[in-house]
């Protein structure tokens, strides 16, 4: 007899790109050279000072649970980082260390959204955001956004889409998949629109540090009561260590600590000790070199794709993604991605993974490969486009 699983589980969609990734891995196993531009993971290994700190933590026996809120020294280090980078005073008591940015999102969703209620989310946007809401029996009110808004929610979005079931909004700056930012005045306007309606503002700042030609403003510069999600995965390059943090208002801390105790007890202890090294001058110099490498990659790939006919209406200011309109070539972005994987061995992500709004005419490129590999990818894409017209799939 077939098992019957929860409606909650059935309602959460898989990453469509994972089917492409599985096929890419099959092609690699068969001896093909696949260029991976589909996964949002930096190609750089964890910086050596962090690795040494993790090894030292193991040797010292730091393998037991920490407090649910996280290692006090790490929370103090993050507070110092806010003061140094943004000129913002954040009490370390307001910082909770979580298992990745996903852990921070789970805490915020569980705390702020009752069953049947929703947050406003930009469409396109990171898919796990709406899936986490479904997990807590809530939902996402997807707001279609385009290049006119730089793919971001604004105060007008709140005014237009807010209803009786709305309890807040989640925005990302820099955003996945578009790489666009919200400046301090835009964050302030969003905050004001939400507060006027009794709503919460949650800001994903996971790609902070990875900006090009500008700096990212933290929402804490304009709204001390906002909830901030962040991670050691992207700028700090600790993807597999599974470590993030949440900054929350004082009156939420007791409830969040209770949730953390029940959901995961504590974030990985060794990762927390290792992350202390992220704030050293040696590590910061490495991160800056890597940021410059990402900037060079963006500055190559953006014009190269535009020259091939991909429409990229808004220049990304951060993260490591290009969100491209492929309607000049197709109205089926998933088939387009599958074709380039099978025929040219270049993998990139269909817009279907990021929402519903014009998804079938968009794809995302992650410039998480070296410049020579990006040059190879562009050569293959150019060749593939010459063969694409009239291609039978």
PyMOL commands that set and color helices and strands:
alter all, ss='L'
color gray80, all
select helices_A, chain A and resi 7-11+16-29+48-59+72-86+92-94+100-112+127-135+147-149+155-161+184-195+219-221+239-241+250-263+269-279+281-308+333-344+351-354+359-361+371-388
alter helices_A, ss='H'
color red, helices_A
select strands_A, chain A and resi 35-36+95-98+118-123+139-144+166-172+200-204+227-231+244-247+321-325+346-347+349-350+362-366
alter strands_A, ss='S'
color yellow, strands_A
deselect
rebuild
show_as cartoon
